[in-house]
Amino acid sequence: MASNGLTKFGSSDLTLIKDIERDMAKVQKIKGFVDLFPEEAAKFSFMESQAREAFTRYGFGELRTPILEKTELFQKSIGEDTDVVGKEMFTFPDRKNRSLTMRPEATAGVVRAFIESKTHQPGKVSKYFTFGPMFRYERPQKGRQRQFHQINAEIFGAPEAQADAELILMLRSFLNSLGLTKLTIELNSLGCHECRPTYKQALVDYYLSKDKEQFCEDCQRRMETNPLRVLDCKVPACKELVADAPSITDHLCDECETHFTDVKTILDGAGVAYELNPRLVRGLDYYVRTCFEVASYDIGSQTAVAGGGRYDGLIKNLGGADCPATGFACGMERLALLLDQMELDKPDFYLAVVDKGAANAAMLFAQQLRDKGLKGETSFSGGSMKSRMRAANKSGAKVCLIMGGDELTNETITVKYMEEERDQETLGRSEYLAKV
């Protein structure tokens, strides 16, 4: 300590201060927001392409909606008493002090767009699918980030059970196209606005027969605001307490019972295995009748990779016509965990330049290959054969094309087959182009 009361810093202290200042100056990504580099992004592109192929076979068209919406859209659709609205939304005022929210789910925005387009006509069925990022302020964990991505599909204008069954069949077809076949479909009915109140009261009476303090704080609140959500609690003590709770399927009205039976009959006829789960409820307020989840037990405790159901009253609740609706959402991050072993499409070639003077000719030859529909890359400058072969192996290319001084002079290309047990050969460039 200096005699004037000031701290005297040594050189090591100054170095530490500079290191701290340098670290503080770094621009880093926000917690819960993830960069997707090519290998991971390829999985997402693969999922989107497979979804487009599967969904268009069922008559669905793509709809793209904004990431930002007015906050009241989600308050009115999802429900103010839900965890999503109460705890998880990214909400902020704009410059005119209007409350905006980054979408926490896709369906509300799709419904808003449907209403605003004024395209609905009685008896008309509309089918849409969407891709994109969603945002929820949750604790980041495996398969769940604060910015996450969903694939959604919605059917508007079809009250029939056949629409629910078609969605499940389409979802299964899509997941199978990803190579995912060891999946469990869980199925339930949530009743309708006519029969559900009776069930809710039966649930409340059951909860009151227990010691309320034994439930977690969230469930104590849900008992009054959303009794069905207590059934969905993941806290072990709560799961044990509701094990003997009344089943909603014992309280369905005749219409809901018939609707649910039709869904099961179609799935049975299509050979789709499913499990009835009377404890299955969806986390959003707008669901009625059919609800379902698709689960995998290969990615840890968070097993659900897709889920959905019917939400007949939502369009009317948001100011539109009294139009029935049903849909589902797939969590792309969780699906990506199941695609870890997915083999990406390999490039057709890697063009190795081993003589700097051949770099221009190599680039032009690579362009000729690409014009023929092949994909691959070339090194931009010369290098040793050893380093270029390392790069070719790393690229995963099917063939390594080698261009050095001799090839430049003779207008040839040396072909090394990376996947076949064939001898390396040298061909004229025009001859090689004619072969591929």
Secondary structure by P-SEA (a helix, b strand, c coil): cccccbbbbcaaaaaaaaaaaaaaacccccccbbbbcaaaaaaaaaaaaaaaaaaaaabbbbbbbbccccaaaaaaacccccccccccccccccccccbbbcccccaaaaaaaaaaaccccccbbbbbcccbbbbbbccccccccccccbbbbbbcccccaaaaaaaaaaaaaaaaaacccbbbbbbbbccccccaaaaaaaaaaaaaacccccccaaaaaacccccccccccccaaaaaaacccccccccccaaaaaaaaaaaaaaaaabbbbbbbccccccccccccbbbbbbbcccccccccccccccccccccccccccccccccccaaaaaaaacccccccccbbbbbccccaaaaaaaaaaaaaaaccccccccccccaaaaaaaaaaacccbbbbbcaaaaaacbbbbbbcccccccccccaaaaaaac
